[in-house]
């Protein structure tokens, strides 16, 4: 059951996928520290790299797994992404950020920016193209991807983690069922929020003082609107943001699907570029199935926005090829 699986992940019993093995075509580097551990012994400042063996610099896709910000498991499943994108000529980095147990926002934003700066500073060492960085993530990792996309190179948001100097901008982003406006989540929750409350041991949905969003901010979200606004991706959207591909299943019991149209519409109002894909059968935690399982992605529809307008929803066939084609268009335009 999908909710039970999410409960296991939140409880920290799933520590990650089996380590990917290097192949003749790919070099795998594990446990690369992009900044000193905070606190000592924690894993929130580590990344894994999956590098195609090539002479020339290659574009990079950063991946961050979700956990409700409760675990430092951002590197989990990056091997799945690498298996699909390495053959298309992309390097992949699985990046962990600090959990809310070890730091509160904006630490997590500072972490992903530090990882981007580190990878850009070491682009020559890892044979990366510093001008072609993309990012993707699911759930709280989708939030991470969205925040990286909409806050690139904003001086007041860079923080002091790790390498300073290189740009923290990305050239493309794929947020998958991301939280985007915390105070609008509860009004759209399916099944009266019962599955969500059961998953996290709560009574008051996302507004609960112990909800993932409240823990991230260090306050019940209804009591600290300024902190909430600073952590909402929709707050920071601007016309200069990179293209985004936003995906969300409409059977999501943890992050209501309306969160993704909120981000898409913010991009439209800013005259930016985005694609929104909604999956009528999609659930939370199914990010890979969105791209591989016809039973999950059946009936998916896409809307596109650019030049201050948007089109009507149209059927779309999701696949890893569709995702890779998006990165190709965004990074090589």
N, C-alpha and C positions, 0 to 999 in steps of 0.2 A: 504494500500500500504506500502511495507516494508520501502521505503525511507522516506515516511511521518512519519512513526513510529519512525525512527531514528531521524528525525528532532524534534519530540516532546520530545524524551529523551534528546537530546542535549540541548533543550531549558529549561530543568529542570522541565517540567510539570509533569513528572512521577517520583514520589519520592521513589517508591519501591513497592514490593508486599505486600499484607496483611500479618500481623505478623503471623508467624506459631505458632500453639498452641502445648503446651506440651501434650504428650500422655503417657499412662502407660509405654511405652517402651523407650521414648525419653525425655530428659530434654532440654529445650530451655533457653538459657541465652542471653539476648539482651543487647546491648550498653555497652559491656565490653571494657574499655579503655586499650589499650596495650601501650600507651604512653600519656603524657599530650597533650591536644588539642593545635594545632598550626595552625592558631590563636585561641584565646579563643572563644569557642562557635562553632567551626567548627567540622565536623564529620569525618575527614580524619584519625583519630587515634582510630577508634572504630571497634569492631568486634562482630559478633553474633556466638554463639556456639549451635550446635545440637548434643547432647551427648546420645548415647545409654546407657541405664541403665544396667550396667554390673559390675561385681566385678573386672575383669581383665582389664589391659590396652588395648586400642583399637587403630588401626591405624587412622590417620587423613588425610582428604582431605580439603585443603584450596581452597576456590572459590573467584574469583574477577570478578565482572561484569564490562563491558566496558562503556565508556562515551566519548571517545576521550580525556581522561584526563581532561575533562571540569567539571566534577561533582564528588562528593565524595560519589558515590552510589555503591561502590564495594560490599556491602552486599546484594544488590538487587538480588533476585532469588536464594539465597543460600538455601531457603526452598525447592525449586524444587530439588536441588542436594541432600539435606538431605533426602527427601522423597524416593529417589532412592537408596542412599548409606547407610543410617542408617540400613535398613534391611539386608544389606550385612556385617554388623559389623563395619562400618566405622563411626567415628565422622566427622562432617563437620563444618568448620569455614568460615563464610562469612566475608571477610576482606575489609575494605575501606582504601584507601590511599589518600593523599592530592591531590587536583585538581591543575591544572596549574594556576588557579586563585589565589591560596594561596601559591604556591611554585613551583619553576622550578626544572627540573632534575639537580642533582641526588636525590632530596628529595623523589621522588616516589619509587625509588629503596631502599633507606634507610628505608622507611616506611614498605615495605613488608618484608624486612629482620628483622626489629624490631618486626613485628608481629610474624614471625616464631620463633625468639628468645624468645619472651614472652610466646608463647604457649609451647615451649620446657622447659622453666624454670618452668612453671606451669603444667607440664605434670602429675605429681602425683596428684595434686589438681583436675584436670579434667579427670583423669583416661585415659590419652593418652599414647600411646607407643612412646617415644621420638625418637626411631630409625626408625619409619615408618611414615614419613610425605610426603604427596603428595600435588600437587598444580595444579589447573586448572583455566582457565579464558577465556573470549571471547573478541575479538577486543583489545582495550587497556588493558583489563584484561588478554587477551592472551599474550600480550607483557609482562605484569607483571609476568605471569607464566613462560614465556621463560627466562626473565632476572633473576628471582630467581633461575631457574635451572642451568644457565650457569655461575653464579657469586657466588656460595656458598662458604662462608668462605674465600673470597678474602679480605685481611686486608684493602686495600686501598678503598674498596667499601662498607664497613660495615656501615659507618656513625656513628652518635652519638645519634640516636633516641632511647629512651626507654631502655630496659634491655640490658646490655652488658654481654658477657661471653659465653652463650650457642651458639651452632653452628647455622648458618643460612642456612645450606644445606637442600635440600629436596631430597627424594629418588625416586621421579617420577614426571613427569610434563605433562600436557595436554594443550598446547596452541591451541586455536581455532581461526581461521583467524587472526593471530597476525601480526602486523607490525614488520618486522625484519631487514630491510635495507632501511632507509627512502629515500635515494637519488635514489633508483631504483623504487620507487613507481609510479611516473608519467608516465614513459614510457610504463607501462602496464595497465593503467586505461581504463576501458570500457567506451564506448559512449563519447569519447573525454573529459571525466571528468565532463561533464555537470551535471549529478545527484549529484556528490560529491560537486561541487561548489554551486549548489542550496541548498543542505542540510546545508552547513556551511556558506553561504553568501559570497563566495569567487569568485575570478576571475582567480587565477593562480594555482589551484589544490593544491597538497601537498606542492609545493614550495612557496605558498602564505605566506607572513609574518604573516597572521592571521590564518593559518592552524592549526589543532590540534598539529601536530608535531612541528611546529615553536613555538607555544605557550608553549609547553612542555619545549623546550630548551631555550626560551627567545631570539630567533634570527631566522631570515628566514633561513631555513635549507641549502639553497645554499650558505650562507655566513659564515657558521661556521662548516666546515667539521670535526674539532676535536671533537666538542660537539656531532655532529651527530654520529661519530664513537663510542664514549663512550656510547651512548644510543642505539646502534644497537645490538640486541642479537647475530647476526652473528659474531660480533667482538670478543666475549668472549668464543665461543665454544671451548671445550677441551675434551680430551678423558675421563677425570674423571667425566664428567657430568652424571647425572642420565638418565635413559631411558625416551624418550619423545614420546608421541602420538600427532601428529600434524594433525589438520583437517581444511579443507578449501573448501568452495563452489566456483565453477568456474563462477558463475553469480554474484559475489560480486562486487558491484558498489562503495564501500568505501575503502576497502583494497584489492588490486589486488591479485588474487590467487597465482601469481608467488612468493609472499613473503614467502609462506610456503615451496616450494621447495628450496628456497635459504637457509633457516634454515636447512632443511633436508640434503642438499648437504654439508653444512658446517659440520654437524655431521658426515656424511660419510667420508669426508676428514680427520676428526680428529680421525677416527676409533672408533666412539662412537656408541650408540644404539638408533635407532629411527624408528618410523613407520609414514609414510605420507599417509593420506587418503584424496583423492580429490573427491568432489561430483559434477558431471556435472550440476546438477540442483540447487545446494545449493546457497542461497543468504546470504547477511550479516544480522546478527541479528537472525539467525535461529538455534542457537546452540542446543537448546533443540529438535527442529524438525529434526536436523541431526540424532538424536538418536531415534526418535519416529515416524516420518512421512514417510511412504514408497514413497509418491509422491516427497519428498525432497531428500531422500537418495538413490533413484533408480539409478543404474549404478555406485555407488561408487566403487572406486578401491583403493587398498593399496599397498605400497611398503615398504620394510623393509631393514634396513641397520644395519650391525654389522660386526665386524672383518674386517673393511676397505672395505667391498663390499656391494652390494645391489642387490635385485632381481627385476624381472620384475613386473610391476603392475598386480595385480590379483583382481578379484571381492571380495567384502567384504560386509557382512550384518551388518550394524551399528545398535547398540541398547545400552541401558544402561548396559545390561549384558556384551557387548563387552568392554565398558569402564571400568566396575568394574573388569573384567578379566584382563585387562591391569594393573590396580593398584595392583591386587593380584600378578601377575607375577613379577612386578617391585619391590614391597616392601617385598615380601617373598621369593625372589630368594636366 
